[in-house]
């Protein structure tokens, strides 16, 4: 866990294949896997991604791969834990948000 092992490795935790930020590497990974939208990873050598915190969103498409740093929630929206996109939760009629985060 926390490492990926391309073909031909002779150790289970090859230092040169430590899982990079924005990715996770469960056991028996041959390549690092992108953290999916709604999650992020800001540390190397991890086997799972963290849930995006409240007030932030984590869009893996916008990040062109796994998210390393969650983005501030934009005005007109609110972001719960695990929010995947900037406009996932729009403020309902009769309410507003003019702040980020």
Buried (B, 14 or more C-beta within 10 A) or exposed (E): BBBBBEEEBEEEEEEEBBBBBBBBBEEEBEEBBBBBBBBBBBEBBBBEBBBBBEBBBBBBEEBEEBBBEBBEBBEEBBBBEBBBBBEBBEEEEEEEBEEEE
